[in-house]
Amino acid sequence: MLKTALAGLTRVANTLAIAANVAGTFTVLTLVVILNVDVISRGLFNAPLKGTYEIVQLAVVFIVFLQLADVVRVDRLTRSDGFLNVISTRRPNVGANIRRIINAVSAIFMGLIAYIMFPDFIKMWNTGDFFGVPGLFTVPWWPIKLVIASGSALACLIFTLKVITAQDRPELIRMPEHKDTETGGSNT
């Protein structure tokens, strides 16, 4: 029963991570459009788009924390694991235990970020504080705080599930990249 519950929780966490990654990708595309409009309006009309600087600052935070959980899910978080790979080939159990320890420490840090940011989100929600230059461009703070808190909490959950299930790398669906040497055909 516990195994089924963990599998269900993992499936839900993975689905949320993928959805957040998609939202982060759309944020990147939106940022590209905004930057292009700003460059064109500056060049052709000598009239920059108001708030571009603020939008870029906020978008970077959105992109990082929306895509963080999916990066953790597919084990693509930037880290130096050369030593860990050497240990894993020579002593697989030691390597697996070190990976679990790293995931546990990472879960703790992500949990701390979420724990610290959630009260800030509540405060910003209640006070209606904003970011930007009044009269030019302003946006509320609470969406940024919410994205940081929820992205960190989801990453914490995924790290924790990796520790509990001892499953570090997911099974990814990949298309073949090279010619099939047995049949002589191309799989691309």
C-alpha positions, 0 to 999 in steps of 0.5 A: 500500500505504501508503494502504491501511495509513493508511486501515486505521489511521484506521478502527481509530483512529476506531472506538476513539475512538467506543467511548471516547466511548460509554464517556464518555457512559455515565460521564456518565449514571452520574454523573447517577444517582449525583448524583441518589441523593446529593441524594435520600438527603440530602434524604429520609434526611439520609444522603449517599451516601459517596464522591460527592465523590471519584466526581465528581472521578474521573468528570470526568477519565474523561469528558474523556479518554474523549471527547477522541479523538472530539472530535479526530476530528470536529474539535470541539476548542475553539479560536479559528479565526476567523483560520484560517477567513479565511485558508482562504477567501482562501488555501486552501493556506496555511490547510491548511498552518496546520491541519497545523502546529496538528495536529502541535503538538497531536499532540506535546502529546498524545504528551507527556501519554501519555508522562508518564502511562504510567509513572505508570499502571505505578507505580500498578498495581504499588503499588496506591495509592488515592484517597479517604478510608480507611474511607469511600471509596477507589478505586485510582489506576491506572484514572485514569492508564490513561484519561489515558494511553490517551485522550491516546495515541489523540488523538495518533494521530488528530492524527498521522493528520490531519497525514499524510493532510491530512484535517482534517474527517471526512465526517459522516453527518447527518440533514437538519434542514429541510424539503426545499424542492424536494419540499415535504416534511419531512425531519425 
